[in-house]
């Protein structure tokens, strides 16, 4: 992954993560029994060899990516806590991740009731009166009702949450999270305010507005307004923004949610009634349901979709972020499943061969 150059601030006082280094490990050890055994260690951008700049850690890949783009040209180091290859929603970290948050200058998170481990970590920070700055990317974002994306019998999924948290799939709603991150990073490094705000403005205009325009073109060109996904219920915001029926196979919010026989039956009905030949399958979820639909319906192939919840090793090697994943994964798949483009005609070399019925 490409890393940016950093600048040093002269005579910077001892960072809070240095001051907490000894005590943080003790607190993290005490907290170990409250969280799972998942390994830690995601991507890092910035200077990792000294303590010249503040450190911001992110609980979710999309917002790590936004933050690293906003922080370019500043001494802020941004770290992704979610390990490569894992979905950021259902992941449960071990105590080392709690230690990283305790030692960081800022914690970028997705708001309450989305990542239970992040909620517990924030509670630990508050109980300990730690001075780690909290940056809630969801602050001020207009959410849609959760029930609108669920069958009536599934409305209890999510332990009482009334709204769908997956707002960042809508690039226009994602702009508010960019503003939230920028505000938090400005508070972290006020001497670099102009650079941070300029980077945030450029990202909203050059990336998110451009992605929105491309999505509009794709969905407006389609004759069909139904997309069948062998994936969990994370794509409602795309449907709401662009007037498309996103039909998830797993109707709850959990990426590891079980597929019921009734879910398969409903998917078969949608596929048959809409003459669907291609469906989307989630990159970080099991492909078994997609393979079942492939063998039991007229579907010819499945192609990848992702809610930007994690990254593969090859994506990291290529330096892919939210923008590149939109361009190389979600957009071409939507073109194909909507019937706009034949899979072999996707204008990315080797895309069909690489992603057709991928493992």
N, C-alpha and C positions, 0 to 999 in steps of 0.2 A: 504494500500500500504506500502511496506517495505520502511523504511527511513534509510539513512546511518548515521553513526557517523560523527561528524565534529570536526575540529581542530580549536583552537583559535590562532590568531596572536597577540602577546603581543604588547601593546601600539599602536594599530591600530588607526589612526586619525579618526575624525568624518566622517562617511560615507556621500556620496553626497545625499543619499535618506533622511538622517536625516536633512541635511541642507535645502533640498527642501520641507520638510514635510508641512510647513506652506504655502509657496507660491504655491506649486503644486496643492493644493485643489482649490485655486482661479482660476488658469489657467484651471484646468479640468472643473470647473463649467462653465467658459466662452466657453469651447469647447463642452459642452453638446449638444448644438443645432445642431452640425454637425454630430453626430453619432446616431445610433439607440438606442432602449430601452432594448436590450438584457441584461440579468443578467450576472454578471461576476463570476469568481471563479472557477479555475480548480484544478489540483493537484500540490502539493508542495513536493519537496524532499530537505532534508537538515535541518539545524537548523532554526526553526521558532520562537524561544523564545528570541533571542537577536540579536544584530547588529554586531556580531564579524566578519562575512564574507560578501563578496560582493554578490549581488543578480542579477541573470540573469532571465528575463522573456521571455517566448516564445509564439509566436502568433499561433503556430500550434503544434498538439500533437506529430507528428513523431519527430520533432526536439527538443521538450521538452524531449522526451525519449532519443534521442541521447545525449543531453547535460547532463542529469542527470547521464547517464552511464559514460560519459567522466569525470564528476566532482567528481566521487566517491573518497573518501579518501582526499578530499580537503575541505576547509571551504566555497566553493561556494554553495550558495543556488539557486536552479533552480525551477522556478514556471511555470506551464502551465496556460495560461490565458483563454483558452477555457473551458467553463463549461462541466462537465460530461454529456454525452448523446447528445451533439450537434455536428454537422458537422462543421469542422473548416473553410470551404471555404465560405459558405454563411452567417456565423454568424455576427451579428452587435452588438457590446457591448455598455454598457452605460458608463457614464463619470468615473465611478470608475476604469475601466480598463485603461483609459488614465492616471489617477492618478498613477496607479501602474507602468506604463511604465516610467512616469516622475520621479518617486521615485527610480527606479531601476538603477543599475550600468550598465546593458547591456540589449539590446532588440534584441532577436533572431527572425528574420523574414524570409519570403520566397521570398523576392525580389519584385519588383514593379509589379503592375497590376495583383495581385493575390487576395489579401485581401484589398479591398478599405479602410477599417478602419485603417489597418496598414499603408497604404500609407499616410493617413491623419494625423495619429499620428506622423509619421516620419517628415512630413512637419511641424507640430507643434513644435517638438523638434528642428528642424533646425531654425525655425522662432524665437524661444525663446533662441537660442544659448545654449541649454542644453548640458551637457557633458555626457549624456547617450550614451554608446558605442553601435554602430549598428553592428550587426553580420548578414550578408546576406548569408544564407545557399546556395543560388543558384550561388554564385560567381564562375566562372570557369567551371560550369557544361555544358556539350554539350547537347543541347536540340534538339528535333525533330520538324519538321514543324507541326504547328497546323492544316493546311489544310489537311494533310495526314490522320487525324482522323475524318474529317467532310465531309458531303455531300457537293458538290459544292455550293448549295444554302445556306449553313450554314457557309461559310467561313467568313462572317462578324461578327459572334458571337465572343465576346471577345474584341470588340471595338478596332480593329486594331492589336491585338496581333498576331504575326506571328508564335509563337512557343508554344508548349504544355508545361505548367508548372509542370505537375505531375511526374517529373523525379524520385522522391524517390521510386516509385513503382519498379524501376529497382535497385536491391541491389548494383550493381556495380557502377551505377551513384551516388547512395546514399553515397558511400564512400567519394566522394568529399565534400559533405556537412558535414560529420564527421570531415574532415580536416579543413573546414572553421570554424566550431564551436570550435574545439580545438585551432586554432589560436586565436580566439576571447577570449576564456577563459584564455589562457596563458597571453594575454595582461591584463586581469582583475586580475589575481593572478600569477604574474611572479615567485614568490617564490615556486610555485607548478608546474612548467613547466614539470618536468620529470614525475610526476604522471599523469598529463593531457595527455601528449603525449603517455605514455605507455598505458593508458586506451583507447585512441583513436585507437592506433594500434591494441590492443587486440580486440576491438569491430569490426573493419573492418575484421580482420582475422577470429575470432571465431564465429561471428554472420553473417555479411553480406556475406562473402565468403561461409559460410556454407549454408545460405539460397539460394544463387545463385546455388550451387551444387545440392541442393534438387529440386529447380525449374527445372534445366536442366534434372534431372532424370525423373520428372513428365511429362514434355512436350515431351521428347524424347521417352518415353514409349507409348505415345498416338497414336492410329490409326487415330484419327480425328484431324484436325488442326483448327477447328472452335469452339469458345465458345460464346454462346449467354448469354448476361447479361441484366437483367431487372434493369439497373443502368445507371447513367449518364456517360459521355465520359471521364473516368479517368484512363483507363487501357491500353492505347496505348503502354506505355513503356514496359509492360510485353510482349505484342505481338511482339514488335520490337526486344527485347532481345532474345526471345525464339522461334521466327518463328511461332507464333500462331495468327490467326485472332480473335481479340477481337471485338465482335459485341455488342456495347452498344445500349440500347433501346432509350435512350435520347441522341441525337447526338450533343448537345451543351455541354458547360463546367459547366453549373450551376447545382448544386445538386438538386435544386428545379425546374429544367426545365420542361416544359410541354411535355407530350407525345402526339404526333399527330397521327391521324388515319393512316397516311402513315408509321409512325414508327412501329406501331403494324402490319401492312400488311407486311412490310419488315421482321420483326422478325418471322412472321408466315412462310414466304417463306424460311428463313434460317433454321428454325426448321424442316420443311418438307423435304427440299432437303438434309439435313445432318442427318436425322433420330435421332434428338436430344430428349432425354428423360428427361434430367435434365438441369436446367439453374441456373445461379447465380442471386441473388437478393441483393441489397445494404442494409446494416444494418441500415444506418441512412437516408434512403429515404423511401418514401411510397411504400408499397408492392402491391398496387392495380394493377399496370401493370403486375406484376408477376402472380397475381391471375387471371387476365384476360387471360393471355397466358395459364395458367393451365386449365382454363375452355374451351378454344376455340381451343386448339391444342392437340397433342399427348403427350405433356410434362406431366410427372407424379409428379414432385415435384420441388421445388426450394430450394436452399441452400445459405448460406451467403457469401458475399464478401464485402470487405471494402478497401478503399484507405488509410487506416491508418490516417484518418482525424479526428478521435474522439474516445472516449472510453465509454463503458457502465459502469453502476455502478458495476456490478458483475466482469467486467474486472479489474476495479480499486481495488476492494476488493482482487482479486487474484494477484495483482501486475503486470498485463500484460503490456507489451510494444510492440514495433514494432516486436520483435522476436517472442513473444508468440502469437501475433495476426496472424502472418504469419503461425506459426505452427498449430494453433488450429482453424483458420477460413479459410484463403485463400487457403492454400495448400490442406487440405482435400476436399474443395469444387472443386478445379480444378481437383483433382483426380477423383471425382465423375462425374463432367459434361463432362470430356473428355472420360469417360468410362473405366478408368484404374481400378477403384475399385467400387464395389457395395456399396451403401450407408450404408447398414447394416454391411459391412465388414471394415469400417473405423476403424483404430486401436486407437480410443479414446473412452473410455467408455461412453456410452450414447449419442454419438455425433449425430447419426441419429435421435434419439428420440427428442433430444433437438432442432435441427436445421431444421428438415424437415418441410417445409411450415411455418416457424417461423412467429410470429406476431411482 
